[in-house]
């Protein structure tokens, strides 16, 4: 797997209005988002099935995601997300803005 620091995930914002921001994230094998903090609650909808490594501080865990199986997280999550699959990984992130 390539060094995650050498390859960045590619975000494409498809909707950004007063209510939501929708971003498509594309990860080559080993690509990473970079450490970040989610300021808004969000839903992730995997478009592909695969494994992501989640790095939060000194803790590294893995998550097996399945295409079409969404999950929700509250605001405040801090982590780096790395594609630990052998091929491209894609998900849609939907951030929920305050009314």
C-alpha positions in Angstrom: 0.0 0.0 0.0 1.4 3.5 -0.9 2.3 5.9 1.9 -1.0 7.6 2.9 0.8 10.9 3.3 1.8 10.9 -0.4 -1.7 10.5 -1.7 -4.7 12.6 -0.9 -8.3 11.7 -1.2 -10.2 13.9 -3.7 -13.3 15.7 -2.5 -15.9 17.1 -4.9 -18.6 19.3 -3.4 -21.8 18.6 -5.3 -24.3 20.6 -3.1 -23.6 23.4 -0.7 -26.6 25.4 0.5 -28.1 26.7 3.8 -29.2 23.1 4.9 -26.6 20.6 3.6 -23.2 20.2 2.1 -22.8 17.0 0.0 -19.3 15.9 -0.9 -18.1 12.9 -3.0 -14.8 11.6 -1.7 -12.6 9.4 -4.0 -9.7 7.6 -2.5 -6.9 5.8 -4.5 -5.4 2.9 -2.6 -3.6 4.3 0.4 -5.0 7.8 -0.1 -6.0 9.8 3.0 -8.2 12.8 3.9 -5.6 14.3 6.3 -6.4 14.9 9.9 -9.6 16.9 10.3 -12.5 17.8 12.7 -16.1 17.5 11.7 -17.8 20.8 12.7 -21.2 19.5 11.6 -23.1 16.2 12.1 -22.9 14.0 9.0 -24.0 10.9 7.2 -21.6 8.8 5.0 -23.0 6.7 2.2 -20.4 4.3 0.8 -20.6 3.9 -2.9 -18.1 1.0 -2.9 -17.4 -1.8 -0.5 -14.0 -1.9 1.2 -11.9 -1.2 4.2 -10.9 2.2 5.6 -8.3 2.8 8.3 -9.3 5.4 10.9 -6.5 7.3 12.6 -7.5 9.2 15.8 -4.5 10.4 17.7 -2.4 7.3 18.5 -5.3 5.0 17.8 -5.7 3.2 14.5 -8.8 1.1 13.8 -10.4 -0.3 10.6 -13.9 -0.1 9.3 -15.4 -2.5 6.8 -17.9 -0.4 4.7 -20.5 -1.8 2.4 -21.8 0.0 -0.6 -25.2 1.6 0.1 -25.0 1.0 3.9 -25.0 4.6 5.5 -23.9 5.6 8.9 -24.4 8.8 11.0 -21.9 10.6 13.3 -22.4 13.7 15.5 -20.2 16.8 15.1 -16.8 16.8 16.8 -15.3 13.7 15.4 -11.5 14.1 14.8 -9.6 11.7 12.6 -7.7 10.9 9.4 -9.4 8.4 7.0 -7.1 6.2 4.8 -8.2 3.8 2.1 -6.9 0.4 3.3 -8.5 -1.4 0.3 -6.8 -2.7 -2.8 -8.7 -0.5 -5.1 -10.5 2.9 -5.3 -12.9 3.7 -2.5 -15.7 6.2 -2.9 -18.2 7.6 -0.4 -20.7 10.4 -0.3 -20.6 12.6 2.8 -23.7 14.6 3.7 -23.1 17.4 6.3 -26.2 18.7 8.1 -26.1 22.4 8.7 -28.1 24.1 11.5 -31.4 25.7 10.7 
